[in-house]
Every structure is written in structure tokens, then in C-alpha cells.
Amino acid sequence: MPGLVVFGRRWRVGSDDLHVPALLVAVTQGMATATLGGTVGRMEYAGRACDAHVAFRVVCAVLVGLGGLTTLVSGALSVAATRGLILESGARARVPALFRATTYLSGAEAAVGAFLCAAAWRRNYDAAADCGVGGTFLRGFATTALALLVVHGLFFLLCWDPGGGKNRGALRSGPLLALPLRPKPEVFTVAARFGCVCACVEQATCGLIGRVAPSKRRRSGVRSAAFSSQNAALFEVAVLVTDWCGVLDLVPGDVLAGLGLLRARQLAYRRSPDFTEEYRTELHPSAVRIPSDDATLREAAYYWRYAFGVYGWKLGCLRSPRAGCYEAGRASATRAGCGALDSAMAARAGGVVVFEDAANVENERVPVVVYRDDERRAFVVACRGTLSLEDCLSDASCAAADLGAYGLAGGHTAHAGCAGIAANTARLVAPSLREAFAGTAGGPRYGLYCVGHSLGAGVAALLTLFLRPEFPAVRCFAYEPPGALVDDALAEAMEPFCVSTVTADDLVPRLGLAQLFRLRDDVVDSLARCRVPKWRALASMSRRRPDASSLFFTGDDARVGEAAALSEACAALLAAEARPGARCPRQLSLPGVCVHLAVRFRNARGARSGVDAFRTPRTHFHDIRVSGSMLADHMVWRVRYALDAAAGGGGGAPAAALDAPSDDGAAAAPSPRRSASLDARDEEAPPGESEMV
């Protein structure tokens, strides 16, 4: 911090981010220079007996000299980048000059290295044995050296930022720390960059994980008034990123270091005497344990297969490679394409496929499958989760939308992307459900369930609301839904018919606009209170139990007051300059009953002791918990193993498959002794349900 300004442009790295890259450059350049220097020495020692051309020897000597200078300058750059604290950029004033020198030397070395490589591979030249070095070795070395120089050049290109290098100054509250500021990025520019990234991902994956609409590739007219309507999803993502960064001059290294420091603070709180070391995730003090034989918990474990099956062959192959290869072979033999392959993998989830739709449009549609389960006498509507670029854009459209615009009374709000998709899905599946229930009119009574994982869980929960006027007995199992899904009143009203599960430290159920802005303030506060250089803050992320007292100013340090004042001034500035809708985002919550799946630590003998389910207040998931497993806990296989283990191993999956080694040290969990069933809910609808439906 701040972003490095060199050659009149701002780079995506800070002056203290160059410690490790410059050190790697110095080490690799030193080894290459030493090897090439030995080769040149052998040639000179051989004298006239060596048939290498004089110009070739001169090129090698020049390259040795340039490599030595690059090694020295890179070493000096690595040392200069470690000076000062994270917000003490004045101590690293020499970094820009050293960075420019390294860039010039690397460019010159790449040019000379290319000439050396071309000369070594000439057909009419081969170093004689009298030169003391074989031609094969010389060619391999020249090629390797050139490859290393290309890698160095790519690093510089990745750090290059086309943005200007102007600053707004710095925010200070004392003589030591300074929080750099920059002009707020333009929304249209950010949206265009996101569109370019999406197009690059599409081309790199051959459209396997989604496609970008042609209107998003247009380079002309990006700033036109039609931009927001043609690229609404990209525009909303750009607005979110712009609001989150604000006027802060943040680079990715600053955010990563702040997250590491925040993790250390959270773990320090969890090691307080109020918590025990029974679980590797933090539990709410009033969490109530759910017995493994609870009927609703076992239902959730059973219907998970449909939420997984709707993902199709991409994740189906991970679950069962043999079945995935078999179905892929059949699809290739019949030239049926990936659509038929998805259908075949969805059918393997169990039951009979009644209806299927594979359309995928951001904020409008996700793939959905309607199953008939004759064993449980139920129809299951499964909505697919995030698996494409379109789904990612729908996830990012997390602003609060009025459900009255979609025909639901009550004045409630919900996740904008999920609400639009759920409304379209309800109109899509309702005719098929009517026909399916009509076919079972003379037989046993069938139930109706809506299930989904991740984005599909949010769609399934809101889809339940749209279907309840016509199918009042519909229920929902939302596995890891987005945290910013519905308002608190609606979430409480959905408790009789909706269950939301959260696996360990999963990030997605804790993610929302309000949580993101609180996370930003916590990250800035951690950076201001940090007493060590950035490389030490980043190194603390590799430790399971980092010592927070060695990373932050203590109470007897005179700089504590300056850091606190700077953090408060930054929060006030960001709130004052934010858009009206981003100054105080509305807190949205998980719908229905929240079930937290907590993984136990190893017992005294080193064996896993399983997974326990807890009925937890939804306010427990209103803050993001930084953990090494917060992304892995969202994966479908972890959710599956957690549900099976919590429900008594109904799916036959061991709990050890879920609990990968955690970096979180002691678990901040009380040991609740109470026990309650998910079925022990009030039969009467809570206040507000009649208005909702």
C-alpha cells in the first residue's frame, strides 16, 4: 500500500509486494549467471583450441555482466521492499527506482539472451569438445535462460495496470501511518474489464463453463446509455466492486494480508476461556444439538442426491468417474452432445425425470429438473447451483429486491438475482407439476420438495414461496444458500417449511452486501493496527495458530491511538463518499431453520469423531469468518459427507472425508448439552406468513 506508480502508471502491486518476487528473480538470475560464467570461463581457458566464434564469446560475457547486475539490483529491491509497516510507505521510497532498474536490465538481458539462444541453435555451429562444454548443454542452457527471462517479463505484464498514476493524497491521523487514497474508479471501465475477463475465460475453456453474450464483447459504445440494459449483470458486478473499494488505494496483496491479519484476530478471540476445543468451527453459544436420528435431518441427507444430480456430467464425473466416462462414451457414440450427457447424469440421481430445462441466463434462468421419487412418494424440483459464468453474474447481483415486483405480497425483500430466477422458474415448472400431480390423483398422495445447492439453494428457497399459493404443502431444503437471501421477517416466516444447512466455515452462507462492507472495514482496521511488514503478515497465514500479540500493536504502544483514529476516519470517509444505497446496506439472512454442520477435532487417539448438526440462530452467519477451509467447505462432496455423517451415516460416507486438515487451531465452540429435533416446530404459521403467500 499504495499501488506502485512507475512509468507514469499505477501497478497492481504495492511497494511491499515485491519482496518475494524480487528475491526469486535474484536467486534464479544468480544461478543462471554463475552457470553461464563457468561456461565462458571454460571457453576462455581453452583458448585457440575452442572453435566458438569470438562474437559468440562476447555475447556470453555481456549476458554474464547483465545477469550479475540484475542479481544485485533484484536483491536490493527485495531488501527495500521489506522496510516499514504496511501503511508506512515512506520507508520504501527507493522501491520505484529499483523496480525501474530491474525492468530495464531484464529487458536488455532478454534481448541478448534471445541472440545467444539463436546462435546456440545454429545448424552449422556445435561447440567442440576442446571448448570444455558440449553443444547440447549450451543449447539447453540458453533455452532455459531465455524461458526464465520470459517468465520474468510475464510477471511484469501481469502487474501492469493501464490506470493512471494520480493519487488523491493520503489520510493521516498521526506522523507514522498514512492510508493512501485514489480517485474512485469509473463503473463503466470496471464493467468493461470484467467483460474482457469473462470473454478470455470463455475462450480458454472453449465455452465449457458458460458463454458471454455478443453484446458484452462490443468494444464500441461501452459508455452508451444502453450499456446498463444490455450488460446489466456485468454492470451490477462493477458497481459492487467500485463501492467496495471506494477511494482506497488497495492492491490484491493488501487485501490478502488484511484477511490473514483478521484471521489471526478471530483465532485469538476463539482461544478465550469462553470457548472449548471440541469443534474446528465456531458455534453459537445458544446452538442446540440435533440428534442424528432426527427425521428432517435424514430427509435433508436423502434429498441431497437430487441437488447434486442436477449439476450434470461436470461434477457427476468427479463423484463417479466410471459412470461419467460411460455416459460420455454413449453421448459421443450417439452424437447426442453435452445436453444428453447432462440428462443421463441427472437421471442417475434417482427417481424419474418428469421435466428438464437446461437454459442458463444470468438473473433469469438456471438449469432445473423435476423428479418423481416413488420410494418417498414425492416430486422434487432441483435447481442447479453455480457452475458457469452466467451463474457467477447471478450470484453477484445480490442487491435487495422488492418481492412485490414479482407478485408476492407482504413488502419483503430478497436477493435480486435469485428472485428473478425463481419467478421465471415458477412459471416454467408449474404446468409440469400440475400434470404430474394429476397423474397421481387416484393413488397415494405425493409431496413436493424444492432443493438446490449454492445459487440453486437460493433459487429453490424463493421458488417455494412462488409455488405455495398453488401447492401449500411444498417444502424446501436449501444446501449452503447465499447469505444475503431474504429479510429477517421473511426468514422467520419460512421456518415451518424451509431448512438451510451450513457446513463448517462455508463462506457463501455468510456472504452478502452488509457482510462484505463490514469485512472491508475490518480489513482496513487490521492493516492499520499491524506492527509488522506485509511479508510477515502473509507468512502468518501458513501457521495454524498465529500469535496475534506479535502482529498487532499492544495496549502499551503509543501508536495504538493513531491506528484506531485512522481506522475510524477511513470508515467515516468511505461512508460519506459511497452511493446512497451502499452507505448502509440492508442485512439479509438465511431462510427458514438454520442447521450448522460442525466437524469435530481429532480425539485423543487421533481418529475423527464425526459431524454434529446444530440448530443455530441465523444471526450467527451475519459475519464472515476467515478460515483456510471457507471455500473448500462449500464444495458438493464436503456437503454430502457432512450430511451423511450428521444423519448417522445414512449415505455410507465416513466423516473423515469431510475433515481435511484445518489451519484454525483451537475451535471456538461451546459444548452445547441441549438437544432438540427439527421436527419440534410450531404447527401454526408464524406471524406474517399469510401476508407472504
N, C-alpha and C positions, 0 to 999 in steps of 0.2 A: 504494500500500500504506500503510495498510489500506483496506478498503472505507469509503467516505464514509458517515458517520452523520449524517443530517439529518432533522428532524421525527420523531425517535424511531425511525427505521427505517434499516436498512443498505441502501445503494445498490450497484448493480453496477459502479460506477466508483470509482476511488481519487481522492484529492485532487489527484494529479498527472496524472490523465487528462483534466482539464478545460481544458488549455492551448489545444489546437486548437479544440474546440467553442466555448469562450468567445470565442476570437479571431474565429471565423466569425460568431458572434452579434453581436459588436461591429462588425464590418465591415458586415454586412448591415443592422443597425439604423442605423448611421451614414449609410449611403447612402439608406435609406428616409426617415430623419428629415430629411436635407438636402433631398431632393426635396419632401417634404411641406411643409417650412419655406418653400421657394421658392414653392410654390403659395399658402400662407397669406399670404406677403408680397405676391404679386400681387393677391390679393383685397382686402387692406387698402389697397393703393396705389390700387386702382380706386375705393375709397370707395363713395359712394352709387350710382355707376353700376353696381355689381355687384348682381345681384338675388338672390344667395345669402342664405339666412336667417342671422340673427345667431347662432342656436344652432348652425348648421352650422359657422360660422367658429370658434365657441368649441370645438366638438368637435375640429376640426383643430388648434387651438392646444394643447389638452390632450394630444392624441396626439403632437404635436411635443415637448412637455415630457417626457412619459413616455419617448419614444424616446431623447431626449438622456440622461436618467438611466440608462436601460438600457444605452446605449452606454458610458457612463463606468464603471458597475459591472461590466459584462462585461469591459471592458479591464483593470480592476483584478483581476478574478478570473483572467484569463489570465496576468497577470504573477505573481500569488501562487501559481499552480499550478506554476510553473517553479522555485520555490525549493527548495533542498535536494536531497539524493540520494534514490534510490528508497526506501531503508529509513530515511530521516531525515524522518519525517512531522511531527516537531515544528516544522520550519521552515515548514510550511504550515498553521499554526493559524488563520489568517484565512480560509481557503477555505470552511469551512462557513457562516460568517456571510454572506460574499459570495454564496455559492450560494443561500442563502435569499432574500437581497435580489433577486437576478436572477429567481428564481422568482416572487416577489410582483409585481415590476414587469412581467414577461412576462404574467402573468395579467390584471393591470389593463389592460395595453396591448391584449390580445386582446379584452377586453370592449368597450373604447372603439373598437377597430378594427372590430368587428362592427357597432356602431351606425353608424359612418361609412360602411361598405360598404352597409348597408341604406339610409341616407339618399341616397347617391350613385346608387343604382339605383331610386329612386322615380320613377314614371312622370310625375308632374306637376312634376318638377324637372329642369332642364338648365341647367348653368352658361352664362350668356350670354357672348358674345364680349367684352363690356366688362369681365368679371372677369379677363381675361388668361389664362384656361385653358379648354380645351374640356371639354365634359361627357364625351366618350369617354375622354379622357386621365384625367380624375378617377376615372371608374368603373374603368378598368383598373388604375390605381394602387392604389385602395382594395382591389380584389380581390387584387392581388399581395401587398400588405402583409398582408392577412388570411391568405393562404396561407403566408407566411413565419412568421407567428406560430403557425399550426397546426403547421408543421414543428418549430418550437422546442418546442411542447408535446409533440409525439410523442417528441422526444428525451428529454425529462424522464420521460415514461411508460416508455420503454424502459429507462431507468436505474433505474426504481423497482423495489425488491425488497421483497416482503412480509415478509421475515425480520426478526426483531428486531434491535435495535441494541446488544445487550450484547456485551462483549468479555471474554476471559479474561486480559487483560493483554498483556504483550509479553515476548519472550525477548531478553535482552541478554547481551552478553559484554564490554561496554565503555560509555563515555559517549556515543558518537556514534550507533551503529546499533542499531535495535530491530526485531525480527521480530514483528509483531502476531499474536496468536492469538485464536481464537473457539471457542465450543462446537462440537463435531463435529455436522454436520447429521444429521438423522434420516433413516434409509433410506426409510421409508415416505413421507415428504414429498417426497424427491427422486424416488422412483418415480412418485408422483402427478403431479409436474411433467413428467416425461418422457412419461407417458401423455397429458397435455394437449397437449404439443408434437406428439406423433405424430398426435393427433386433428386438430389445426389443420393440419398438413401434408397429411393425408388430404383434408380439406375443401377446402383451397386448390388441390390438384391433381386434385380430383374422383376420387380413388381410383386415379389413373394409376400411381402408384408404390407401391401397396400399401394395405391397409386394416387398421384396428385392430379387434381382436375386441371385441364389445359389452361383455365383462366389464371391459375396460380403460377404458371410458368411465364406469363407475359411480362416482358421487361418494360414495355411502354405502357404508359397510363397507370403506373403504380400509385401515383399520388392523386388520381382522379377521384371524384365523388363516388363512383361506382365500386371503388375498392372494397369498402366495408360490406357491401351486399354480395359481391362475387366471392370474397375470401373472408367471410365472417368469422370462421373458426380461427384462421391464422391471425386475424386482427385481434380477436379476444386474447389469444396467447401473447401477442405482442404487448397489448395493454397490461396484462398481468405482469409480465417481466419488467416493463417500464415502471409500473407502480411499485414493484418490489424493490428494484434497485434505487429508484428515486434519483437523487443528485449525488449519491455516494460514488466515489471513485473506487469501485470494488473490482478485483480480478478473481478468477476461479481459485487461485491459491489462497486468497484471503478468506473466502467462504469455507474452503476445506479446513483451514487452520481454525477458524471460528467454530466449526462443528466439532472438531477434535477437542477444543477447549471446553465447549459446552458439555460434551460427553463426560469429561473429567469432573465438571461441577456436579452433574447429575449423579455420577457414581459416588462422589463424596457425600452427597445428601443421602444416598441409599445405604451408605455404611454407618449411618447414625444408629444409636441404640433402639430406635423405634421399629427397626426392620430386622427380619431374620434372613438366613441364607438358605431357605428351603427351595425357592424357585429362581430361575435365571431371568425372570421378567418381573417388573414391578406390579404388584396387585394393589387394588384399592383397599383401604382399611376396613370398609364395610362390605367387601366382596363375600358372597355366600357360595359355599361349595355345592356343586350339583352332583348327586350320586351318578355313578356310571350306568346304572340300570334305569335311568330316567327315560320315559317313553319318548318325549320330544327330542331329547339329545340323540337317542338312537335313530329317530326319524331323520334328523339332520345328517347323521352319518350315512344313512341309507340313500337319501335323495341327492347326496353329493355326486354320485356317479353321473347323474344327468347334467349337472353343472359342468362337469369335466368333459363329458362326451360331446357337448355342443362345440367345443374348441376344434374338433375335426382332426385331420391327419397330422397337423404340425405338432401338436402336443400329444396326440394319440400315439405317435411313433416313439415318443420318449417313455410313455407308460408301458407300451408293449411293442418293442421293436419288431418282433416276429410278425405280429398281426399287422403292423404298419407296412412292412415290406410286402407281405402277402397281398394286402389291399392295393398297394401301389402297383404291384405287378399286374393285378387284374385290371386296374384302371388303364395301365399302359397298353395291355393286350387288346382291350376293347376300345381304346382311344376315347374313353369317357371323359377324361380330364379331371382336374382337381375338384370340381364340384361334386362329381360322383364319388370321388375318394372321400371327401368330407362327409357325404351322406352315409357311406359304408362305415366309417369310423364312428359316426354319431349313432348308428343303429347298434353298434357293439356295446353301447352304454346299457342296453337292456330295454325291454318293452317294445312297443310297436310305434313306428314313426307315423303320426297322423297328419302332420303338416310340417313343412320345412320352407324357410326362406333364407337365402344367403346374401341378400342385399346389405351393403355396408357403406353408409354415407354419414359423414360427420354431423353430429347433432340431430340426425334424422332417423337412422336405422342401424341396427346391429343384427347379425345372423340370429335366428330364433328357430327352435324346433319344439314341436308339441308331441309328447309321447303319451301312449296309453300303457299303463302298468297294470296288468291283470292280476298280478300277485298281490299288490297292495290296493287294488281297485281304485286307481287314481289316474287322473290326467295331469301331466307335468309339462309346464311351459318353461323351457330352459333358454336363457338369454346368454349369448357369448360375451366373455369379458374382453379385456384389451389384448389385441393381437395384430393390430395394423396401425398404419399412420393415421387413418381416419379415426380410430378409437382413441389414439393419444390426443387428438384435437378435441374430441368429445369430452375426454377427461378434464382437459384444461379449461373448458367452458364451465367453470364452477361458480359463476356468479349466482346470486339468489334470484329466482324467477317466481313470479306470482302464478300459483296453480289455477287461479280463477281464469287466466287466459286460455287454459286448456279444458275448461268446463267443470272444474272441481270447486265446489263452494267451500266456504269456511275461512277465506283470507289467509291461507297458509302459503309458505314459500318452500322451494326445493331447488336442488341442483339443476341449473338451466339445461345443460347437455342431456342429463338423464331424463328430465321432464319431457323434452321434445321427443326423445326416442321412445319413451314409454307411451306417450299419447299416440304416436304412429303405430306402435306395436299392438296396442289395444284394438285399434281399428282393423289391424291386419289379422289377428288371431281369433277375434270374437266370432266370425262366421264359422270357422272350423270347430271351435269349441261348442257352438250351438249344435252343429251337425253331429259331433262326437257324442254329446250328452243325449241327443235324440236317439242315437243308435243303441244306447244302453237303457232306454226308458223302461223296457219290460223286464230287466234283470236287476242284479244287485246295484245298490247306489254307489256311485263313484264320487270321489273327492277331487279337488283341484288345488294344485300347488304351483307356485312360481318360484323358480330357483335361478341362481346365477352367481358368478364369482367376479370380483373386482368391479369393473364397469357394468357387467351383466347383473351383478347383485343390486346395484343402484337402480338399474332399469327394472329388474324384477320386483323390487320393493314398491316403486311407484306404479308399475303395471298392476300390482294388486289393488291399488286404490282405484284405478280406472275400471277394473273388472268387478269390483264389489257391488256396484248397483245392480248388475245383472247376475252375478254369481256371488252371493253374500257369504258363502262358506269357503271362499278361496283363502289359502294361507301362503306364507312366504318364508323361505329360508334364504337369507342373504349372506353369502360367504365372503368376508372381507370387503364390505361395500365402501364406497368413498365416505370419508368422514364428514364432509360438508354436504349432506344429502337432504335433510328436512329440518324444519324448525323444531324447537323443543316441544311445543304443544302438539304438533302432528306426530312427532316421535313417540310421545307418551300415549297418544290415541291409538297408535298402531301396535301396542304391546299385546293385545289379545290375539293377533293373527300374524305377527311378524317376529322372526328371530334373526338377529345379526351375530355372526361369530367373528372373533378377532383372535388370530394366532400370535401368541407371544408378543414380540415387539414390532409387529407389522406396521409399516409406515402409512399405507393407503387409508386405513380406517381412522387415522389421526390427521389426515391431510385436508386442509380447507383454507379459504382466504384468511380467516381470522388467525388460524394456526400459523400460516406462512408469515404473516406480518409480525406476530409475536416472536417467531423464530428469528426473523431478521433483527429485531431489537435485541434479542438475547445474544445473537452472534456478535453484534457491534459492541455490546456491553462486555462480552468475554474478550474481544480484541483489545478494548480499552484497558481492562484490568490485567492483561497479560504482562508478566515481568520477564519473559524470555524471548529470544529471537524466534522467527517463524519456523525455522528448521527444527527447533526443539518442540514447538507446539505440534508440528506434523509428526515428529517421531513419537510423541506420546500416544498417537493413535494405534501404534503397534503393541502397546502394553495392555495387558488385561486389566491391571489395576493402577492407573496413573495416579501419581501423588499431586492432588490439586494444590496443596500448600506450596509446592515448588514451582508452580506455573503461574500463580496469581499473587498480586500484592497482598500482603498480610495487614492486619489492623494497625501495626506499629509503623507502617511505612507512610511517609508523608505524601506519597503520590496516590494514595487511595482516594483522597478527596478530589484530586484533579481528574482521576479516571471516572469516578462516579458523576462528577459535574459534566464531563464531556459526553458520557453516555446519555444523560438526561437531555442535554442540549441537542444532541443528534436526533433523539426520538421526537422532541418538540419541533425541530426543523422539518423532519420528514412528514410529520402530521400536518404541518402548516402548508407545505408545498404539494401535498398529494391531491388527487382529484376528490371531489366531494364524496363520491361513492367508495373511495379507498381509504378515507381517513379513519373510519370506524366500521370495518366490515361486520356484517351480521353473523353471529355464531350459529352455524348449523350443526346438526348432530346425527348420530346413527339412529336408524329407525327401530322401533319395537324393543324387545328384550335383548340386551347385550350379553353375550356369552364370551368370556375371556378364557382361551385355552392356554394354560400355563404349563411350561415344561419344568420338571424338577431337575435339580442338580444331581450329580453322581452321589450315590450313598457311600458309606464308609468302605465298602468293598469295591467301589469303582463301577458299579453297574447302574444303569439308568433306572429310575424309579417310576417312570411313566409320565403321563399328562393328565392334569386335572382341569375340570371345567368349573368356572365361577360365574355366577350371575353378578354383573358389575354395573354400577351406575354409569350412564353414558357420559357424564362429565369427566370421567377418568380418561377419556380419549380426546379431550379438548386440547391437549398439548402434545407436541411431537417429542418423542423420546429418541435421542440419538444413540444408535446401537450398531454394532457390526453386522447384526443379522436382521436389521429392519427392512431390507429389501428381500433377502432370502426367505423370510417368514411369509412373504406374500405368494411365493411360488405354489403352484397347484399341488405338487407332491407333498409339500410340507403340510398344507392344509388337510390333505387326505389322511396322512399319517396321524396328525393331531386329533382329528375327529374319530378315527378308528380307535386310537389309544384311549381317548377320554370316554368313549362309549363302551369300554370294556373289551376292546379288540374285536369288535364285530366285523371289521373288514379284514382281520387277519394280518394287520400291519404292525410291526414292532415299533415301540416308541423311540427306540434308538435311531431309527431312520430319520426322525424329525430333528433330534437334538444334535446339531453339528456343534463343534467346539465354539463356545461363546467367548467374547472378549470383554465381558462385562463384570467379571469378578463376582462380588457378592450380590445376591439378588435382593432387591428392595421389596420384599413381600412380607406382609404379616402372615401369620399362620391361622387362617380363619377356621374356627371349630364348628361354626354353624353349618347346617346343611339344609338345602331347600330344593324342591322339584320345580322344573319349568312348567309343569302342569298345574301347579298350585296358583293359578291366576284367577282373577275375578271373572265370573261368568258375565257380568254386566259390562257393557262397553263404558270406558272412561268418558268423562265429560268432553264434549267436542267431537265425538265420533259421528254422531248423527249429522252434525254440520259438515263434517268432512266428506261423507258419502252422499 
